[in-house]
Amino acid sequence: MEKNTYFKKRVWLTLVIPVVFLVLVSKTKLQAQQQKNLPNIVYILADDLGYGDIKIYNADAKVNTPHIDRLANQGMRFTDAHTTSSVCTPSRYSILTGRYPWRSRLPVGVLRGYSRALIEEGLPTVASLLKTRSYRTAVVGKWHLGLDWVPKDAFKDSINPAYNKDRLYGITDEMNPDQIDFSKAPVRGPLTQGFDYSYVLPASLDMPPYCYLENDQLKEPLTGYTPGNKLASGYTGPFWRAGLKSPSFDFYDVLPAFTNKATDFIKKQATAKNPFFLYFPMPAPHTPWMPTAEYRGKSQAGEYGDYLQEVDAAVGKIMRVLDSLGLSKNTLVVFTSDNGPYWRDDLVQKYDHQAAGPFRGMKGDAFEGGHRVPFIVRYPGKIKAGSISQVSTTLANLMATCADLTGNHAVQFETEDSYSILPVLLGKSAGIAEQPAIVNISSKGFYDIRKGPWKLITGLGSGGFSVPSIIKAADGQPAGQLYNLDTDIREETNVYSRYPEKVKELSALLEKIKAAPKGKWAK
């Protein structure tokens, strides 16, 4: 009896083991095949570039952008794409996390160069999502999401929660550089937020410290100092603030240096078996407007326009490298901006250049000019060349789109505010069905919510940099602004008092979005 049982077990194992082996091999091959078919992703984020700065969006632009125009002609151009904030840091938070920025510890405002990491510890990012599908991930450029600089021993209690109940030291106010031990690498930065490789500037190019960090390590010590430049220029031209810098740091060389690092990363991945994700947040055309000699005087919009043309050339260099390595066909390229342009009315008049296109306002504002941006996506053979989409979308939709693209719909990557635009890109849908509305927050904390043609702004004034910024409502006057963008794209006729039911509807929807996780308001 025992021999018979032993014999049966041997026969069973002899039959089952090869089957299990074949299943595992097949599964491995399938995963490898899926991995092989996944596209590379290059996400190019310009800094303070407006809707009307790109020639294909604005035929009357006083700059030439042939490379970005070519990208649009080879892919899909969106005419109703929005950031989630009208300033830098919060938009970048949304891009990488898929969450509206007011869900973070910094609902309003931007970080500085000595600020601590804004992305919550352990929170999934687009980079960490893509790593689950074996992507090699990199960020090259302006980070502006904070670094957990290490305080000197005498000041270590400054970050101790027991002595810092709100835990916002380094978030609402940046750390004091005199209290930071720069001999030690920041303990949190791009490498702890999903990136395999990073080469970054801590914040904007007009904010100290002026230095590069590679893989979260300073490339040079911060032993230099600059007194600042053009401090009375009104935040235009070659303006930057005083502060620490690395000895060899050259403001003119930053955009070229980042472009070279980005192309170097692409070249290194050319023969790799795994796909790659390159997040390339440019430092330009944000101030300081510092075009290199090759581009000076080449536009009709002053230093800003010249710098824009250098931005376009950098995009062209990325595209040429992809082409030369045979990577273009299997690479999804995105080009967009983190918010609208810093381009005041006096500059519009001086150069006759409408950086925000047909829209009212500029960077910082709740008006369309503050957050409606160029958004172009190319994916040869998948996205119809030369196509134009009028779908309303936000930069927070990258997370869900990457989840859709890679087939990873794990719960940890489902966020409150991200919706896949992949069906739109592939021509399978004319809209984003689950997206209830799009929301933006201005630099002064005005929310604006958009559903269909209707847009509600929760305050009076621009809510940002345009004057007047904030207007106190007089007795009997509307408390906010309501516009129908189908008939009033310039947001000139406030119909808040005329349509109280629409105000009530949008106000209620905004509160539901603010209070509830994704999908709750639809039930």
N, C-alpha and C positions, 0 to 999 in steps of 0.2 A: 504493500500500500504506500509506504514511504517512498519507494523507488518510483512508483507510478506518478506520485505527486511531484517529485523532483523532476521527472522527465517532462511533465506537463509545463512546469515553470520554465524549464529550459527552452521548450518549444515556443512558449508565449513570449519570452524575452527575445528569442531569435527573430520572431516576427515583428514585435513591437518596436524594438530598438532602432532598426533601420527606418521604420516609418517615422518615428519621432525625429530621427536625424534628418530625414528628408524634409520634414515640416520646418525644422529649425533652419536648415540651409535655405529653403524656399523663402522663409520669413526674412532671413538675413539678406538674401538677394533682392527681395522686394523692397526692403528698407533702403538698401544701397541704390536701387534703381530710382526710388522716390527721391532720395537725397541727391542723386545725380541730376534729376530733372528739375530740382528746385532752382529758381533763378538767383543770381547774385542781386544784391540790392544796394544802390548808391543813392543816398538821401542828401541832396545839396541844399543847405539852408543859408540863404543870404541874410544879412543883418541890416534892418531898417530900409529895406528896398520896397518901393511902392508899386501898386497896380499899374500906374501909368509910366513907370520907368522902363518898361520892356516894349520894344517897338511893335511887336505883334499884338500887344494889348492897346497900344496908343500910337497910331500912325504919326501923330504930331510930336512925339517925344523928341527932345533935343539931344538924344544919345542914340548910338547905334548898338544893337545887341544881336548880331548875326548868329552867334552860336546858340543863344537861348531861343531865338526864333526858329532855328533849325531843329532844335530839340522838340519844340511845340509842333512843328510841321511833321515830325516823325512819330508823334504820339497824340495824347489827348490834352487839350487845354481847357481848364475849368475857368468859368467866368464868375462863379459865386462861391469861392473858397475863402475861408476865414481862419484867422488865428483864434485862440481862446482868450487872449489878452492883448491889449494894445501896446505892451512893452515886453522886453526880452525874456527875463527869467521865467515868468509864469508860462509863456508860450512853450518854452523848451521843456518845462516840466510836463506839460500836456503831451507833447510829441513823444516823449519817452515812456510815459506812464499810462496814457490813455485816459487821464482824469482831468476834469476841469481844475484850474490852478487854485481856485478858492477852497478846494478840499484839502489843500496843503497847510503847513504851518505859517505860510506867508500868503494870505489871501490877496493882499494888495501890495504892489511895489516890487523892487528888484533887489537881488543880492549884490554884494560888492566883492572885491578881490580877496578879502580876508574873511568872507562869510563861510559858515559851516554848511555841510551837505543838506540840501533841501529834500531830496528824495528820501522817503522814510526807509529805515533799515529793513531789509527783507522784502520791500515792495517790488513786485515783478516789473521789469522794463521790457521794451521792445527787444533790446539786446539779449536779455536773459531768456526771453521767449525763443528767439532765433537760435540761441545756443542749444536748445533742446532738440533742434534738427541739424545739429553739427555745423552750424554756421561759424565761421571765423569772424569775430566782431571787432570793429575798430571805430574810434572817434578821433578825428583830427580837426582841430580848430578851436573856436571860442566855446568854452565849457559853460560858464556862467550859471552853474547849478550848485556851487559851493563845494568846498573841500574841508574835511575835518583836520584842520591844522592842529598840531600838537602844542599845547601851551607849555611854557617853561615851568619847572617844578614849583617855583614860588607862586604860580598863578593857576595851578592845576584845579583848584577848587572852583574856578570860574565856570567850568563845564560840569561840575558835580551837581546832579539834580537836587541833592539835599540843600544846596546853597543857591539854587537857580530853579525855583519852583515851576516857572513857566517853560523852562528848557529852551528859551528862545534867544539866549546869548549867542551871537554870531548869526542870527537869522533876522530879527528886527533891527539889530545894530551889528555891524561887523566887528570882529575881534580886533583888539588893539595890537598892531604888529609888534610893538615893543614887548608884548607878553607871549609871542610865538617863538618856539624853538625851530628855526628853519633848518637846523642840522638834521632834523628828523622828517621823514616823509609823512605827508598827511595819512591818517589811518583809514579815511574813507574818501573815495573819489570815483572816477570812471571804472577802475578795475574792480571795485566792490559793487558796481551797479550794472554788471553784465558785459563789460567790454574786455576783450582779450588784449587789446593794444590801445594805447592812448598817447596822443601828443597834443597838449592843449595849452591855451592861455587861460588863466583862472577866470577872468571876467571880460568885460569889454576892453577894447584897446585904448580907451581913455581913462581906465581905472587901474591904480596900482594894486598889486605888484606887477611890474612889467617883466615877464619871464616866461619860460616854457617849462612844462612838466612832461616828462616822458615816462609812461607807466607809473604815474603818481610820484615820480621823483624829480626834484629840481635839476634841470640840466646844468645850471650855473648858480653859484651862491648869490644872494641878494645883497651884494656889497656896494652897488652903485645907487645913485640917487638922481632924480630929475626934479627941477623946480616947477615943472609943468610947462605948457606951451599955449599961447594964444588964449589965456584964461578969460579975457574980456571979449571973446569973439561971439558970445551968445551960443555956445555949443555948436559952432560950425567950423569949417575949415580944418586946419591942422591942430585942433584943440585936444589937449590931454591934461589930466590933473597931476599935481605934484606927488611924488612918492618913491618908494624903493624900486630898483630895477637891477637886472643882471648886467654886468659890465659890457657885454657885447650886444645887448638888445638894440635892434634897429627898427624903429617904427615903420619905415618904408619897406622893410623886407618881410613883414609879417605875413601878408597875403601870399607873396611868392613862396615863402618858406612852407606855409601850410599846404599850398597847392602841390609843391614838390613832395612833401611827406605823403599826401593823399595818393598821388600817382605811384610813389614807391610802394605803398601798401598794395595797390592793385597789381602791380608788376609781380610782387612776391606771391600773390595768390593765383597767378595765371595758370600755373601747372598743378595747383592743388586739387585733390579729389573732392574736397568739400566746398560748398558755396560760401560766399563772404557777404558781410553787411558792413558798408562803410557809411558812417554818419559824418558828414563834412559840413559843420557849421562855420561858415566863413566869418571873419571879423569885419567884413565890409558889405555895403558902403557906410556903415556906422562911423561916427567920428573916432579918431581923426581922419579927415579926408586927405589921404596921402598917396596919390597915385605915383607910381614910379616914373622916371623920366620918359619912358617909352609911350606913356599915355597922357602926359600933361599937354593940355591945350587941344586934345583930340575930340572933345565934345563941344556942344554949345550950351552946356549947363555948368560951367565953372569946374572947380575942383571936385565937386560931388559927381557931376556927369563924367568927368575923366576917370574917377575911381570906379564908377559903374561900368565903364567900358573895360577896365581891368578885371572886374568881376566876371564880365561876359567872357573875356579871354581865358580866365581860369576854368570856367565851365567848358570852354572849347578844348582846353588841354586835357581835362578829364575824359571827354568824349573821344578825343584822338587816341588816347592810350587804350581805351576800351576797344576801339576799332582796330588798332594796330595789333592787339593781342588776340583778336578774334572773339572777344568776350561780349560784344554789343548785343548779339542775338539772344543771349541768355542772361541779360542783365536788365533789371527794372530800375530805371533812373527817375528820381523825383527831383524837381526843382521848385522851391518856394521861398517865402520870406517869413521871418518871425513876427513881424508886425508892419504897420505902414511906415512911410518915410518921415523923417524929421525935416520938413520942408515948409517953412512958414510962408505966409502970404507975400511978404516982401521979396522972398526968393522966387516965388511964382512970377511975380511982376518983373523982377530983374532979368530973369532968363527966359520968360515965357514958356516955362516947362511945368507941366501939370504932373508932378510926381505921383500924386494919388489918383490920377486919371480923372474921370468925371465925378468923383465922389467928394463929399465935404469932409474937411478935417485932415488930421495927420496923426502920426505916432502919438500914442497916449490917449487918444480920443475914443469916445463911444460911437462917434459918427463912423460911417463906412470907411472913410479914408484911414482910420486908425487900425482897422483889422481885416479889411478885404484885401487879399493879396494874390499875386500870380500863383498858379498851381498847375504844374505841367508834369505829366507822367508818360514815360516812353517804355514800351515793352514789345519789341519787334515780333510780329507774327501773332501777338495776343491782343494788343491794343491797336485799334484802327488808326492808321497814320492820318494826321490832319483833322482828327475829330475834335469837336467842341462840345463840352458838357455844361449845362446850366444848372446842374444839381447843386444844391446847397450842401457844403461839407465843411468840416473843421480839421485842423491839424491833429486833433486828438484821435482821429479815426485810423491812424497808422497801426496802433496795436491790434485792433480787430481785423484790419485788412491783412496784416502779417499772419495772424492766427488762421484766417481763411486761406491764405496763400499756401501755408505750410501744412494745413490740416490739423493743427494742434489747437483743439478747442477745450483744453483742460480748464477746469473751474478757476484755477489760480490766475489765469490770464484773461478772465472775463472782468472787465472794469465797468465802472458806472457810466462812462461817457463816450465810449469808443464803439463805432459801428463800421462794419466792413464796407468799403467802396469797391471791392473787387468785382462784384456783378456789374457795376456801372462801367468800370474800366474795360471789362470784357464784352461790353455791349449787350449784356443779358438783362439789364434792368435800367429803367429810366429814372429811378429814384432810390432813396435809402429808406425802405419801408418802416423799419423799427425806430428810426431817429425821430424823436418827438418834436424837436426844435433845435436851433443852434444858439449858444449862449456865449457872450463875450463879457469880460470885465475890463473897465478902463483903468488908467493909471491912478485915478482918484477914487476908484471903487464904485463907479456907476456900472450896474449890470445893464446889458441890453439883450433882449431875447427876440428871436426871429422865427416866425412860423409862416410859411408861404410868403406873401408880399408884405405882411404886417410886421413891424418892428417897434418894440416898446423899449424906451430908455428910462431907467429909474431915477431920473434927476433932471435938472435944468442946467443948460450950459453944455460944454463939450465933454466934461468929465475928465479932461486930460490937459494937453499942452496948448490947444487953441484957446484964444481969448474971446469971450469970457469962459473960464473953466467951470465955475460953479455959480449958479444964480439962485438966490433964495426966493422961493415962491411967495408972491404977495397974496394977501387975503383974496379968496375967490378965484385965484389963478390955478391952472393945472400944476400938479406936483411933479409931472414927468413929461415925456415926449412920446408921441405915437405918429408913425409915418407909414404910408403905403408906398413901398418902393416901386411898385409897378407904375405909379403915376407921379411919383416924386422922388426920383433917384438921388436928388441933391439934398433931401431932408430939409426942405425950406418951409413946408407948411405943417405945423404941428396940429394934428387933429385929435389930440388927447381928449378934449372936452366934447368933441362931436361924437365919439364912439366909446362911450363908457363901458359897454358890454365887451368890446374887444380888449379894452384895458383890463377889465376884470378877468377875462379869459386868460390873457397872457401872463398877468400877475400870478394867477393861481397855478398855471403851468410852471412858471419859474420857481415858485415855492416847492412844488412837487419834485422838480428836478434837483433842487438844492438839498431837499430832505431825504430823498429816497434813492436806493440803489437802482441800477439799470433795470428797466422793464417794469418797475413797480407801478408807475403811474398809468401804464397801459391796461392794468387789470381793473 
